[in-house]
Amino acid sequence: MQGPRRFLPSLALLSAFEAAARTGSVTAAARELSLTQSAVSRQIRALEEQLEVELFHRERQTIRLTAGGIGYAREIRDALRKISTASLNLRANPFGGTLTLAILPTFGTRWLAPRLPKFLAGNPGITINLMTRLSHFDFRLEPIDAAIHFGTADWAGADCSLLRSETVVPACGPELRDRHGFKEPGDLRKAPLLHLTTRPDAWERWLSLHGADAHAVHGMLFDQFATAAQAAAAGMGVALLPQFLIEDELRAGTLVKALDLPMKSAEAYYLVWPGDRALHPPLVAFRDWLLEETAADR
């Protein structure tokens, strides 16, 4: 049901308010919007009159958000960002069919991107926008239709479909392997061990699984697999890496298995989406295709 008109200010008034709230200056807002200071001031006053709420404290030549204005600015900023994103999506694909997908960087570049042309060729009316996200986020606050998530099926307020499991292997550069001559799992502790911030206990789990001492394992931290893989290839240490994401390096010999002792990860890859997007046609098509692509890897 449409709300009262007085609760639906024009975009011009909202844009003037948001710019002034963000910059803390009517002058800066006017410069950003290519308006005069007096025009921005009038628009903010008109918004306050329409809402019947004071949004700024005015002190000489400065402005400061009121308590109510702080919360309102946050909501309006999010709303304007969503409108802008929707407009860009429409411009990119005026016939509809846009899917905005959050991806994990290495999975997205190494596994998904090479396969996307196949999906797009079979679904020519769909445009896919990719955004990088390393951790959970609130779908209610992000203009995102779905996400590829590594972990467990426990994303609050969202539905999940299992895509694939994962096996990690200890990998390093060939020179480091030859220099240390690894023979037993415990031998890897003679070399620097490279850790991922998202999986801080991975090395402890691998060492325990293979009967080695897992006490006080330390080493360099990386926030992405791609960086850890490059560091391992450069001889900086041994990293536990998903085998399916480093197949090219293993074939080329830039990375080798320090020991051929894999470990299946406790977590897995999932496609996640909010319930209100479940029947979005581009998402339905992408989900069906992705589940078919990963069927052999679960």
C-alpha positions as CSV (number, residue, x, y, z in Angstrom):
1,M,0.0,0.0,0.0
2,Q,1.4,3.4,-0.9
3,G,2.2,5.6,2.1
4,P,1.2,9.2,2.5
5,R,2.7,11.5,0.0
6,R,4.5,13.6,2.7
7,F,6.6,10.5,3.5
8,L,7.9,10.3,-0.1
9,P,10.2,13.3,-0.6
10,S,11.6,13.9,-4.0
11,L,15.0,12.6,-5.0
12,A,16.3,16.1,-5.3
13,L,15.6,16.9,-1.7
14,L,17.0,13.5,-0.5
15,S,20.2,13.9,-2.6
16,A,20.8,17.4,-1.1
17,F,20.3,16.1,2.4
18,E,22.5,13.0,1.9
19,A,25.3,15.0,0.4
20,A,25.3,17.6,3.2
21,A,25.1,14.8,5.8
22,R,28.0,12.9,4.3
23,T,30.2,15.9,3.8
24,G,29.2,17.8,6.9
25,S,29.0,21.0,4.7
26,V,26.4,22.7,2.7
27,T,29.2,24.2,0.6
28,A,30.7,20.8,-0.2
29,A,27.3,19.4,-1.0
30,A,26.5,22.3,-3.4
31,R,29.9,21.7,-5.1
32,E,29.2,18.0,-5.5
33,L,25.6,18.5,-6.8
34,S,26.6,21.5,-9.1
35,L,24.1,23.8,-7.2
36,T,24.4,27.0,-5.2
37,Q,24.7,26.9,-1.5
38,S,21.4,28.7,-1.1
39,A,19.7,26.1,-3.4
40,V,21.0,23.2,-1.2
41,S,19.9,25.0,2.0
42,R,16.4,25.5,0.6
43,Q,16.1,21.9,-0.4
44,I,17.2,20.7,3.1
45,R,14.7,23.2,4.7
46,A,12.0,21.9,2.3
47,L,12.7,18.3,3.4
48,E,12.6,19.2,7.1
49,E,9.3,21.0,6.5
50,Q,7.9,18.0,4.6
51,L,8.9,15.6,7.3
52,E,8.2,18.0,10.2
53,V,11.5,17.0,11.7
54,E,14.7,19.0,12.2
55,L,17.6,17.1,10.6
56,F,20.5,19.5,11.3
57,H,21.7,21.6,14.1
58,R,22.8,24.9,12.6
59,E,25.6,26.7,14.4
60,R,26.9,29.9,12.7
61,Q,28.4,28.7,9.4
62,T,28.4,24.9,10.3
63,I,25.8,22.2,10.3
64,R,25.6,19.1,12.5
65,L,23.2,16.2,12.2
66,T,20.6,15.8,14.9
67,A,20.2,12.4,16.6
68,G,17.3,11.7,14.2
69,G,19.2,13.0,11.3
70,I,22.0,10.5,11.8
71,G,19.8,7.5,11.5
72,Y,17.8,9.0,8.6
73,A,21.0,9.8,6.7
74,R,22.1,6.2,7.0
75,E,18.8,4.9,5.7
76,I,18.6,7.4,2.8
77,R,22.2,6.7,1.8
78,D,21.4,3.0,1.5
79,A,18.2,3.7,-0.4
80,L,19.9,6.0,-2.9
81,R,22.7,3.5,-3.4
82,K,20.1,0.8,-4.2
83,I,18.3,3.1,-6.7
84,S,21.6,3.9,-8.4
85,T,22.5,0.2,-8.6
86,A,19.1,-0.7,-10.0
87,S,19.4,2.1,-12.6
88,L,22.9,0.9,-13.7
89,N,21.6,-2.7,-14.0
90,L,18.6,-1.6,-16.1
91,R,20.9,0.4,-18.3
92,A,23.3,-2.5,-18.7
93,N,20.4,-4.8,-19.6
94,P,17.2,-2.9,-20.5
95,F,15.3,-6.1,-21.2
96,G,15.8,-7.4,-17.7
97,G,17.5,-10.6,-16.6
98,T,20.3,-9.2,-14.4
99,L,21.8,-11.4,-11.7
100,T,24.2,-9.8,-9.1
101,L,26.4,-12.4,-7.6
102,A,28.8,-12.2,-4.7
103,I,31.8,-14.4,-5.2
104,L,34.9,-15.5,-3.3
105,P,37.9,-14.1,-5.2
106,T,39.9,-17.2,-6.0
107,F,36.9,-19.4,-6.6
108,G,35.5,-16.7,-8.9
109,T,38.6,-16.2,-10.9
110,R,39.9,-19.7,-11.1
111,W,36.8,-21.8,-11.3
112,L,33.7,-19.7,-12.1
113,A,35.0,-17.2,-14.6
114,P,36.3,-19.7,-17.1
115,R,32.9,-21.4,-17.1
116,L,30.6,-18.4,-17.3
117,P,30.8,-18.0,-21.1
118,K,29.1,-21.4,-21.3
119,F,26.3,-20.2,-19.1
120,L,25.9,-16.9,-20.9
121,A,25.9,-18.5,-24.3
122,G,23.0,-20.7,-23.2
123,N,21.1,-17.8,-21.5
124,P,21.7,-14.8,-23.8
125,G,19.1,-12.6,-22.1
126,I,20.9,-12.7,-18.7
127,T,23.6,-10.3,-17.5
128,I,25.7,-11.3,-14.5
129,N,27.4,-8.7,-12.2
130,L,30.1,-10.1,-10.0
131,M,31.0,-8.5,-6.6
132,T,33.7,-9.8,-4.2
133,R,32.7,-10.7,-0.7
134,L,35.0,-12.7,1.7
135,S,32.5,-13.2,4.5
136,H,28.8,-13.2,5.4
137,F,26.7,-10.1,4.8
138,D,23.1,-9.1,5.2
139,F,21.2,-9.5,2.0
140,R,18.7,-6.9,3.2
141,L,21.4,-4.3,3.1
142,E,23.2,-5.3,-0.1
143,P,21.9,-5.1,-3.7
144,I,23.0,-8.7,-4.2
145,D,20.8,-11.6,-5.5
146,A,23.0,-14.5,-4.4
147,A,26.4,-15.5,-3.1
148,I,28.9,-18.3,-3.4
149,H,29.9,-19.1,0.2
150,F,32.5,-21.4,1.7
151,G,31.6,-22.8,5.1
152,T,28.5,-24.5,6.4
153,A,24.8,-24.1,5.5
154,D,24.1,-21.6,8.2
155,W,23.6,-18.2,6.5
156,A,20.9,-16.4,8.5
157,G,17.8,-15.4,6.5
158,A,19.0,-17.3,3.4
159,D,18.5,-20.6,1.6
160,C,21.5,-22.7,0.5
161,S,22.3,-25.3,-2.1
162,L,25.5,-27.5,-1.7
163,L,27.8,-27.0,-4.7
164,R,30.9,-29.0,-4.0
165,S,33.2,-30.3,-1.4
166,E,36.9,-29.5,-1.2
167,T,40.2,-31.3,-0.7
168,V,43.3,-29.4,0.4
169,V,46.9,-30.4,-0.2
170,P,50.2,-29.0,1.3
171,A,51.8,-27.2,-1.7
172,C,55.0,-25.3,-2.1
173,G,57.6,-24.4,-4.8
174,P,59.8,-27.3,-6.1
175,E,63.0,-25.8,-4.7
176,L,61.7,-25.6,-1.2
177,R,60.5,-29.2,-1.4
178,D,63.8,-30.4,-2.7
179,R,65.8,-28.4,-0.1
180,H,63.9,-29.8,2.8
181,G,63.3,-33.3,1.5
182,F,60.0,-33.8,3.2
183,K,59.3,-37.4,4.0
184,E,56.9,-37.4,7.0
185,P,54.0,-35.0,7.9
186,G,56.0,-33.6,10.8
187,D,58.9,-32.7,8.5
188,L,56.7,-29.8,7.1
189,R,57.2,-28.0,10.4
190,K,60.8,-27.5,9.4
191,A,59.6,-25.0,6.7
192,P,57.5,-21.9,7.2
193,L,53.8,-22.7,7.2
194,L,51.5,-20.3,5.4
195,H,48.1,-19.7,7.0
196,L,44.8,-18.3,5.7
197,T,43.0,-15.9,8.1
198,T,39.6,-17.5,7.2
199,R,40.9,-20.9,8.2
200,P,43.2,-20.3,11.2
201,D,43.2,-24.0,12.4
202,A,43.7,-25.7,9.0
203,W,47.3,-26.7,9.7
204,E,46.5,-28.0,13.1
205,R,43.7,-30.2,11.6
206,W,46.0,-31.4,8.8
207,L,48.9,-32.3,11.2
208,S,46.5,-34.0,13.7
209,L,44.9,-36.0,10.8
210,H,48.3,-37.3,9.7
211,G,49.6,-38.1,13.2
212,A,52.0,-35.2,13.6
213,D,52.5,-32.7,16.4
214,A,50.0,-29.9,16.0
215,H,51.0,-27.8,19.0
216,A,51.9,-24.1,18.6
217,V,51.8,-23.9,14.8
218,H,52.7,-20.4,13.7
219,G,53.5,-18.7,10.4
220,M,52.6,-15.9,7.9
221,L,48.9,-15.0,7.5
222,F,47.2,-14.3,4.1
223,D,43.6,-13.3,3.5
224,Q,43.2,-14.8,0.0
225,F,44.2,-18.2,-1.5
226,A,45.7,-16.5,-4.6
227,T,48.2,-14.6,-2.5
228,A,49.1,-17.6,-0.4
229,A,49.5,-19.7,-3.6
230,Q,51.9,-17.1,-5.1
231,A,53.9,-17.0,-1.9
232,A,54.1,-20.7,-1.8
233,A,55.3,-20.9,-5.4
234,A,57.9,-18.2,-4.7
235,G,59.4,-20.5,-2.0
236,M,58.1,-18.5,1.1
237,G,56.7,-21.6,2.7
238,V,54.1,-24.4,2.5
239,A,50.4,-23.6,2.1
240,L,47.3,-25.8,2.4
241,L,45.5,-25.1,-0.8
242,P,42.4,-26.5,-2.5
243,Q,43.6,-28.9,-5.1
244,F,41.0,-28.0,-7.7
245,L,42.0,-24.3,-7.6
246,I,45.7,-25.0,-8.2
247,E,45.5,-27.6,-11.0
248,D,47.2,-25.3,-13.5
249,E,50.2,-24.6,-11.2
250,L,50.5,-28.3,-10.4
251,R,50.6,-29.2,-14.1
252,A,53.1,-26.5,-14.8
253,G,55.3,-27.4,-11.9
254,T,55.3,-24.0,-10.3
255,L,53.6,-25.6,-7.3
256,V,54.2,-29.1,-6.2
257,K,52.8,-31.2,-3.4
258,A,55.1,-31.1,-0.4
259,L,53.7,-34.5,0.5
260,D,50.9,-36.3,-1.3
261,L,48.7,-36.3,1.9
262,P,45.3,-34.6,1.2
263,M,42.7,-33.6,3.7
264,K,39.0,-33.2,3.0
265,S,37.8,-29.8,4.3
266,A,35.0,-29.9,6.9
267,E,33.3,-27.0,5.1
268,A,32.1,-26.8,1.5
269,Y,31.0,-24.4,-1.2
270,Y,27.3,-23.3,-1.3
271,L,25.2,-21.1,-3.4
272,V,23.2,-18.9,-1.0
273,W,20.3,-16.6,-1.8
274,P,17.6,-14.7,0.2
275,G,14.1,-16.2,0.2
276,D,12.5,-13.3,-1.6
277,R,14.8,-13.9,-4.6
278,A,14.3,-17.6,-4.9
279,L,12.1,-17.3,-8.0
280,H,14.1,-14.5,-9.7
281,P,14.3,-16.0,-13.2
282,P,18.1,-15.3,-13.7
283,L,18.8,-16.9,-10.4
284,V,16.7,-19.9,-11.1
285,A,18.6,-20.4,-14.4
286,F,22.0,-19.8,-12.9
287,R,21.3,-22.1,-9.9
288,D,20.1,-25.0,-12.1
289,W,23.2,-24.6,-14.3
290,L,25.6,-24.3,-11.4
291,L,24.2,-27.4,-9.7
292,E,24.6,-29.3,-12.9
293,E,28.2,-28.1,-13.3
294,T,29.2,-29.2,-9.8
295,A,27.2,-32.4,-9.6
296,A,30.3,-34.6,-9.8
297,D,32.2,-32.8,-7.1
298,R,29.8,-33.1,-4.1
